[in-house]
């Protein structure tokens, strides 16, 4: 292993970005040299079917600071970030997209905000965007919802350009499509110093966007998931058991009331309908059954949460390490 960790690890998840990679790396190299940073660039190829891996291999051969991970198939951006975070050794970890829409010129200031101003995480804000209206308007609506739900005052949760203290990326687990909510995951892990920086957004130079409208639907589903997981992921019984107990008590109490009312009327010779003839009786019994099922769901969730070890296991086809790092 290298004796000293680099100042910066730059994690770049990518999918079919062969045209932009040489230009991106040259830009990063220039910025790192101008600021005299020690660094490593970790490309994570998310199962590209173009020549991205061949390009990365040639970049690795020419620059010892380039490392790379190649997935056997496409897993998604969160998987790429998870494996990149796991491999990162820099004091500060920078994430950026490979499509040249994120500017490496922002890196020195992001690094300074973490190391000098004490931020745990700094998120980029693409205040002026060069995306079509069909992409920017849903993004604004999503970011507004995420701010309200998470309590974190960021304008752009989706921005790929972020800076982290190394301890942050080693303390959070990113899976599914949770990369949009890394600030929230960091906050729940106890990292409260979360800042924001306006960053320059560039128009896409090569290729087309790999994201469609379906990512907005996934985004809201993931928001519900992350809210649930951060509050009840370790103890699902608190949610399901609590709700199940409430349903059981309400249903049981209603059932007792229906039966007690019938007995009272019978004792006082008041005309009365049979308990089984009343819709309220069946609603009450349904609530009891649902309550029991929710309680059992919480119990099963507790068992699963204590035995899930394969959530972030991905099939890695090949790795490229620094030449001074043992394979």
C-alpha positions in Angstrom: 0.0 0.0 0.0 1.0 3.6 -0.4 2.5 5.1 2.8 0.4 8.2 2.7 -3.1 8.8 1.7 -3.7 11.3 -1.1 -5.2 14.7 -0.3 -8.2 14.0 -2.7 -10.0 10.9 -4.0 -12.1 11.7 -7.1 -14.8 9.1 -7.6 -16.3 9.1 -11.1 -19.2 6.6 -11.8 -19.9 6.3 -15.5 -21.9 4.5 -18.1 -21.0 4.7 -21.8 -18.8 7.9 -21.6 -15.9 6.9 -23.8 -15.7 10.3 -25.6 -15.5 12.4 -22.5 -13.1 10.4 -20.3 -9.7 11.6 -21.8 -10.8 15.2 -21.7 -12.1 14.9 -18.1 -8.9 13.3 -16.8 -6.7 15.9 -18.5 -8.8 18.6 -16.9 -8.4 17.0 -13.5 -4.7 16.5 -13.9 -4.3 20.2 -14.7 -6.3 21.3 -11.7 -4.4 19.0 -9.4 -1.0 20.1 -10.7 -1.9 23.8 -10.3 -2.9 23.3 -6.7 -0.2 20.8 -5.9 -2.7 18.2 -4.6 -1.8 14.6 -4.2 -4.8 12.7 -5.7 -6.3 9.5 -7.1 -9.1 9.2 -9.7 -11.3 6.2 -9.2 -13.4 5.5 -12.4 -16.3 3.1 -11.7 -17.5 1.6 -15.0 -21.1 0.6 -14.5 -21.2 -2.1 -17.1 -20.6 0.1 -20.2 -21.2 -1.5 -23.6 -19.0 1.0 -25.5 -15.3 1.4 -25.3 -15.2 3.1 -22.0 -13.2 0.4 -20.3 -10.6 0.3 -23.0 -10.2 4.1 -22.7 -9.9 3.8 -18.9 -7.3 1.1 -19.2 -5.2 3.4 -21.5 -5.6 6.3 -19.0 -4.5 4.0 -16.2 -1.4 2.9 -18.1 -0.4 6.6 -18.7 -1.2 7.9 -15.2 -0.4 6.0 -12.0 -3.0 8.0 -10.1 -5.8 6.4 -12.0 -7.7 3.5 -10.4 -10.7 1.8 -11.8 -13.5 -0.7 -11.1 -15.5 -2.4 -13.7 -18.9 -4.0 -13.0 -19.9 -7.1 -15.0 -23.3 -5.5 -15.6 -25.2 -2.3 -15.1 -26.1 -1.8 -11.4 -26.8 2.0 -11.3 -25.1 5.1 -9.9 -25.5 4.2 -6.3 -23.6 1.0 -6.7 -20.8 2.8 -8.4 -20.6 5.4 -5.6 -20.7 2.7 -3.0 -17.8 0.8 -4.5 -15.9 4.0 -5.2 -16.4 5.2 -1.6 -15.2 1.8 -0.4 -12.0 2.1 -2.4 -11.3 5.8 -1.7 -8.3 6.7 0.5 -8.1 10.5 0.2 -8.7 12.8 3.1 -11.4 14.4 1.0 -13.6 12.5 -1.4 -15.0 14.3 -4.4 -17.7 12.8 -6.6 -18.5 14.0 -10.1 -20.2 12.8 -13.2 -18.1 11.8 -16.2 -20.1 13.7 -18.9 -18.1 17.0 -18.4 -21.1 18.9 -17.1 -19.3 19.1 -13.7 -16.3 21.3 -13.7 -13.1 20.0 -12.0 -12.2 23.7 -11.4 -14.6 23.6 -8.5 -12.5 21.0 -6.7 -10.0 23.4 -4.9 -12.8 25.4 -3.3 -14.7 22.3 -2.3 -11.6 20.9 -0.7 -11.0 24.1 1.2 -14.5 24.2 2.5 -14.1 20.7 4.0 -10.5 21.1 5.3 -10.6 24.7 6.5 -14.2 25.5 7.2 -14.9 22.2 8.8 -17.8 20.9 6.7 -18.4 17.2 6.7 -20.2 17.4 3.3 -20.5 20.1 0.7 -23.1 19.7 -2.1 -22.9 21.5 -5.4 -25.8 23.7 -6.5 -26.3 24.1 -10.2 -28.0 27.4 -9.9 -27.9 28.0 -13.6 -28.6 24.9 -15.5 -28.3 24.0 -19.2 -30.8 21.2 -19.1 -34.2 21.3 -20.9 -37.3 22.5 -19.1 -38.7 19.0 -19.0 -35.8 18.1 -16.8 -35.3 21.2 -14.7 -38.9 21.7 -13.5 -39.4 18.2 -12.2 -36.0 18.5 -10.5 -37.0 21.7 -8.7 -40.2 20.1 -7.5 -38.3 17.0 -6.3 -35.7 19.1 -4.5 -38.4 21.1 -2.7 -40.0 17.9 -1.5 -36.7 16.5 -0.4 -35.9 19.7 1.5 -39.2 19.6 3.3 -38.9 15.9 4.2 -35.3 15.8 5.2 -35.0 19.2 6.9 -31.7 19.9 5.0 -31.7 23.2 3.3 -30.0 22.2 0.0 -31.2 23.5 -3.4 -29.9 20.6 -5.5 -29.9 17.1 -4.0 -29.3 15.6 -7.4 -26.0 17.4 -8.1 -23.3 14.8 -8.7 -20.5 17.2 -7.7 -20.1 16.8 -3.9 -17.2 16.8 -1.4 -17.0 14.6 1.7 -14.7 14.2 4.6 -13.4 10.6 4.2 -15.0 9.5 7.5 -18.4 10.4 6.0 -18.2 8.0 3.0 -16.9 5.3 5.2 -19.9 5.7 7.6 -22.9 5.6 5.2 -24.3 2.9 3.0 -25.5 3.8 -0.5 -27.7 1.3 -2.3 -30.6 1.1 -4.8 -31.0 4.7 -5.9 -30.1 6.4 -2.6 -27.3 8.5 -4.1 -29.8 11.4 -4.3 -30.2 11.3 -0.5 -26.5 11.0 0.6 -26.8 14.3 2.5 -29.8 12.9 4.5 -27.9 9.6 5.1 -24.9 11.6 6.3 -27.1 13.7 8.7 -28.7 10.5 10.1 -25.2 9.1 10.7 -24.4 12.1 12.8 -22.6 14.4 10.4 -24.4 17.7 10.8 -22.0 20.2 9.1 -23.6 20.1 5.6 -22.9 23.0 3.3 -23.6 24.1 -0.2 -21.7 25.8 -3.0 -22.9 27.3 -6.2 -21.1 25.4 -9.0 -20.8 26.0 -12.7 -23.0 23.7 -14.8 -21.9 23.0 -18.4 -23.9 21.8 -21.3 -23.4 18.2 -22.3 -20.6 17.9 -24.9 -20.8 14.3 -25.8 -23.6 11.7 -26.0 -27.0 12.0 -24.4 -28.3 11.8 -20.8 -28.7 8.3 -19.4 -31.6 9.3 -17.2 -35.2 9.6 -18.1 -38.6 10.5 -16.6 -38.6 7.2 -14.6 -35.9 8.5 -12.3 -38.3 11.1 -10.9 -40.8 8.3 -10.0 -37.9 6.3 -8.5 -36.7 9.4 -6.7 -40.0 9.8 -4.7 -40.2 6.1 -3.9 -36.6 6.3 -2.7 -37.4 9.3 -0.6 -40.1 7.3 1.2 -37.7 4.4 1.6 -34.9 6.5 3.0 -37.2 8.3 5.4 -38.4 4.9 6.7 -35.0 3.3 6.7 -33.3 6.0 8.6 -36.0 6.0 11.3 -37.0 2.4 11.5 -34.5 0.4 9.4 -32.7 -1.0 12.4 -35.9 -1.5 14.4 -38.9 -2.1 12.0 -40.9 -3.4 15.0 -41.2 0.2 16.2 -43.1 1.1 13.1 -45.0 -2.1 12.2 -45.4 -3.2 15.8 -46.6 0.2 17.0 -49.1 0.5 14.1 -50.2 -3.1 14.5 -50.8 -2.6 18.2 -52.9 0.5 17.6 -55.0 -1.3 15.0 -55.5 -4.2 17.3 -56.6 -2.1 20.2 -59.0 0.0 18.1 -60.5 -3.1 16.5 -60.7 -5.0 19.7 -62.2 -2.1 21.6 -64.8 -1.6 18.8 -65.7 -5.3 18.8 -66.2 -5.2 22.6 -68.4 -2.1 22.3 -70.6 -3.8 19.6 -71.0 -6.9 21.7 -71.6 -4.9 24.9 -74.2 -2.8 23.2 -76.0 -5.9 22.1 -76.0 -7.4 25.6 -77.2 -4.1 27.1 -80.2 -3.9 24.7 -81.1 -7.5 25.3 -81.0 -7.0 29.0 -83.4 -4.0 28.7 -85.7 -5.6 26.1 -84.7 -3.1 23.5 -84.8 -4.3 19.8 -81.3 -5.1 18.7 -79.6 -6.3 15.5 -77.3 -9.2 15.7 -73.6 -8.3 16.1 -72.8 -10.2 12.9 -75.5 -8.2 11.0 -73.6 -4.9 11.7 -70.9 -3.7 9.2 -69.1 -2.1 12.1 -68.5 -5.6 13.6 -66.7 -6.8 10.5 -64.7 -3.5 10.2 -63.6 -4.0 13.8 -62.6 -7.6 13.2 -60.7 -6.6 10.1 -58.8 -4.0 12.1 -57.8 -6.8 14.6 -56.6 -9.1 11.8 -54.6 -6.3 10.1 -53.2 -5.3 13.5 -51.9 -8.9 14.1 -50.5 -9.0 10.5 -48.6 -5.7 11.0 -47.2 -6.9 14.3 -46.0 -10.1 12.6 -44.5 -8.0 9.7 -42.5 -6.0 12.3 -41.3 -9.2 13.9 -40.2 -10.7 10.6 -38.6 -7.4 9.6 -36.5 -7.6 12.8 -35.3 -11.0 11.9 -34.4 -10.0 8.3 -32.6 -6.8 9.4 -30.3 -8.9 11.6 -29.4 -11.3 8.9 -29.0 -9.2 5.7 -25.4 -9.3 4.6 -25.7 -9.3 0.8 -27.3 -5.9 0.1 -24.2 -4.3 -1.3 -22.5 -7.3 -3.1 -21.8 -6.5 -6.7 -20.1 -8.6 -9.4 -16.8 -6.8 -10.2 -15.3 -8.0 -13.4 -11.9 -6.3 -13.1 -10.0 -3.7 -11.1 -7.1 -1.4 -12.0 -5.0 -0.3 -9.0 -2.1 2.2 -8.6 1.1 0.7 -9.8 2.5 1.0 -6.3 -0.4 -0.8 -4.8 -0.4 -4.5 -4.5 -3.1 -6.3 -6.4 
